[in-house]
Amino acid sequence: MDGHHRTERFTDDLRRLAEPIWAAQHAHPFVRGIGDGTLDLEKFAFWVRQDYLFLIEYARLFGLAAARAPDLETMGRFAELLQATIGTEMDLHRGYAQQFGISPEELERETPSPTTRGYTDFLLRTAAIGDFAELAAALLPCMWGFSEVGRRLAEGERPADARYAAWVDMYADPEFAALADWCRGLVDRLAEASSPITQRRMEEAFLTSSRYELAFWEMAWALERWPG
């Protein structure tokens, strides 16, 4: 996997490397519970509150990506993602939270769990001191993973709870898949122009984010809090 005579996409290699982690995500009781509508509402409400905090830091990541982007087109795309996240998506999240009885004040009062803190700190650390190619590889599993989860759940029966059905619809949306595809294409292009050493770092960043994605489901399932 040295980047020469490559017959498939670099991101296909990444996905294969991460397959056991991604398979564990699809099999996780939190994900399965959304799909069949049996997930405990307290667990899901905890996920909504933590994901709100995650999105704030993910938007910050887009800002850093825009600042570090190697060309104007990529810079513009990340600037759009930043605006869409802090504008549209955060508003949608607040509205969605209200359907679960979570007020905007509650969202603002929420403190990050150890996993949320660890994941966002890893992403921002990579954005701050890693190569731009590492940054792109680190942010890909969130977009791509949610798109894949949404599409797979949409293939099954719709959950009876309209709130869970809306969640599946949101992540199964073709527009969301197109966003993930754009990010994959960026990672592929960056890998082609990178040294084998940088490609290894991209792999490590992708795997670490994939592990955190799995840990995020487990965090919500266990209602994880700091000890003490």
Buried (B, 14 or more C-beta within 10 A) or exposed (E): EEBEEBEEBBBEBBBEBBEEBBEBBBEBBBBBBBBBBEBEEEBBBBBBBBBBBBBBBBBBBBBBBBEBBEEEEBBEBBBEBBBBBBEEBBEEBBEBBEEBEBEEEBBEEBEBBEBBBBBBEBBBEBBEEBBBBBBBBBBBBBBBBBBBBBBBBBEEEBBEBEBBBEBBBBBBBEEBBEBBBBBBEBBBBBBEEBEEEBBEBBBBBBBBBBBBBBBBBBBBBEBBEEEE
